[in-house]
């Protein structure tokens, strides 16, 4: 009878553990996959419109970014709407692209700020750093070789600085706020030439 009870307890514990792992994994995935990135999608539409010299289509794509530009203005005091309206009115593709580069940089800064504030929550910090890397990849080709190398090294440093919860404690590493801040500044310095 004792062996049967032990098997039952073990089976129950295993089922609960498996349920917990699946639940955590699906939560992490849904958080990472939740929602699109309007600035990335909008930038792509704008760049395609500019390549076709279609400023009407570019304006439509920019109008789709109104909420994001408003958020950056209200929460981060970064006005992208004014220079964008002017660039579109002048039909200056280079200026439109420069404003979108600035939007991408601001999204990187916003994600890294969020990660820094959430260093105590590995999953949230990791998702935010990974999202910042998606934005970084968009502007990486515009950087010179030295800045590209610095940005690559710094984003890896930022990712390491958020720590690692390990698996059942094995390989666990705490977040390092000082290293995070240092690597963040190196990253922002590398991409600052595009501001």
MOVEN-V627704 format. One record per residue. N is the residue number from 1. RES is the residue in three letters. PSI is psi in whole degrees, 0 to 359 (999 if undefined). OMEGA is omega as a letter, one per 30 degrees, with the letter a starting at -180 (NA if undefined). NEAR is the number of other ideal C-beta (glycine too) atoms within 8 Angstrom. Layout:
N/RES/PSI/OMEGA/NEAR, N/RES/PSI/OMEGA/NEAR
//
This chain:
1/UNK/321/a/4, 2/UNK/319/a/5, 3/UNK/321/l/6, 4/UNK/316/l/7, 5/UNK/319/l/8, 6/UNK/316/l/8, 7/UNK/319/a/8, 8/UNK/316/l/8, 9/UNK/315/l/8, 10/UNK/317/l/8, 11/UNK/317/l/8, 12/UNK/315/l/8, 13/UNK/317/l/8, 14/UNK/317/l/8, 15/UNK/315/l/8, 16/UNK/317/l/8, 17/UNK/315/l/8, 18/UNK/317/l/8, 19/UNK/320/l/8, 20/UNK/315/l/8, 21/UNK/313/l/8, 22/UNK/317/l/8, 23/UNK/315/l/8, 24/UNK/317/a/8, 25/UNK/315/a/8, 26/UNK/325/l/8, 27/UNK/316/a/9, 28/UNK/318/a/10, 29/UNK/315/a/8, 30/UNK/325/l/8, 31/UNK/317/a/10, 32/UNK/325/a/8, 33/UNK/351/a/5, 34/UNK/126/l/5, 35/UNK/157/l/3, 36/UNK/176/l/5, 37/UNK/97/a/10, 38/UNK/325/a/10, 39/UNK/321/l/12, 40/UNK/312/l/11, 41/UNK/317/l/9, 42/UNK/319/l/14, 43/UNK/317/l/12, 44/UNK/315/l/8, 45/UNK/319/l/12, 46/UNK/315/a/14, 47/UNK/322/l/10, 48/UNK/318/l/9, 49/UNK/318/l/14, 50/UNK/321/l/13, 51/UNK/329/l/6, 52/UNK/5/a/7, 53/UNK/39/a/6, 54/UNK/88/a/8, 55/UNK/337/l/10, 56/UNK/316/l/7, 57/UNK/323/l/11, 58/UNK/318/l/13, 59/UNK/320/l/9, 60/UNK/316/l/10, 61/UNK/320/l/12, 62/UNK/319/l/12, 63/UNK/329/l/7, 64/UNK/348/a/9, 65/UNK/10/a/12, 66/UNK/314/a/8, 67/UNK/318/a/7, 68/UNK/316/l/11, 69/UNK/322/l/12, 70/UNK/318/l/9, 71/UNK/313/a/9, 72/UNK/324/l/14, 73/UNK/312/a/12, 74/UNK/320/a/6, 75/UNK/335/a/6, 76/UNK/4/l/10, 77/UNK/40/l/5, 78/UNK/113/a/8, 79/UNK/106/l/8, 80/UNK/339/a/13, 81/UNK/314/a/10, 82/UNK/308/l/7, 83/UNK/331/l/10, 84/UNK/316/l/12, 85/UNK/317/l/8, 86/UNK/315/a/9, 87/UNK/320/l/12, 88/UNK/320/l/12, 89/UNK/323/l/6, 90/UNK/354/a/7, 91/UNK/46/a/6, 92/UNK/98/a/7, 93/UNK/321/a/8, 94/UNK/319/l/6, 95/UNK/320/l/11, 96/UNK/314/l/15, 97/UNK/320/l/11, 98/UNK/321/l/10, 99/UNK/320/l/12, 100/UNK/325/l/12, 101/UNK/318/l/11, 102/UNK/321/l/12, 103/UNK/318/l/15, 104/UNK/316/l/13, 105/UNK/318/l/13, 106/UNK/325/l/12, 107/UNK/323/l/12, 108/UNK/312/a/14, 109/UNK/315/a/10, 110/UNK/316/a/10, 111/UNK/319/l/13, 112/UNK/323/l/15, 113/UNK/316/l/8, 114/UNK/319/l/10, 115/UNK/318/a/17, 116/UNK/322/l/12, 117/UNK/341/a/6, 118/UNK/28/a/10, 119/UNK/339/l/12, 120/UNK/349/l/4, 121/UNK/94/a/7, 122/UNK/312/a/10, 123/UNK/312/a/9, 124/UNK/312/a/11, 125/UNK/317/a/14, 126/UNK/315/l/11, 127/UNK/317/a/11, 128/UNK/320/l/13, 129/UNK/317/l/15, 130/UNK/320/l/10, 131/UNK/322/l/10, 132/UNK/327/l/15, 133/UNK/325/l/10, 134/UNK/318/l/10, 135/UNK/319/l/16, 136/UNK/319/a/13, 137/UNK/331/a/7, 138/UNK/324/a/9, 139/UNK/354/a/13, 140/UNK/318/a/10, 141/UNK/341/a/4, 142/UNK/350/a/6, 143/UNK/150/l/13, 144/UNK/169/a/6, 145/UNK/316/a/6, 146/UNK/315/a/6, 147/UNK/327/l/11, 148/UNK/317/l/11, 149/UNK/317/l/8, 150/UNK/317/a/12, 151/UNK/319/l/14, 152/UNK/314/l/9, 153/UNK/319/a/9, 154/UNK/319/a/13, 155/UNK/326/l/14, 156/UNK/321/l/8, 157/UNK/320/l/12, 158/UNK/316/a/16, 159/UNK/319/l/11, 160/UNK/326/a/7, 161/UNK/342/l/12, 162/UNK/352/l/14, 163/UNK/194/a/11, 164/UNK/127/a/8, 165/UNK/345/a/5, 166/UNK/180/l/9, 167/UNK/113/a/5, 168/UNK/36/l/4, 169/UNK/344/a/5, 170/UNK/128/a/6, 171/UNK/13/a/6, 172/UNK/136/l/9, 173/UNK/130/a/6, 174/UNK/157/l/5, 175/UNK/149/l/11, 176/UNK/93/a/8, 177/UNK/323/a/9, 178/UNK/316/l/6, 179/UNK/321/l/10, 180/UNK/310/a/15, 181/UNK/316/a/9, 182/UNK/313/a/9, 183/UNK/324/l/13, 184/UNK/315/l/12, 185/UNK/321/l/8, 186/UNK/319/l/12, 187/UNK/312/a/16, 188/UNK/327/l/11, 189/UNK/322/a/8, 190/UNK/324/a/12, 191/UNK/356/a/15, 192/UNK/337/a/7, 193/UNK/339/a/7, 194/UNK/353/a/11, 195/UNK/999/NA/6
//
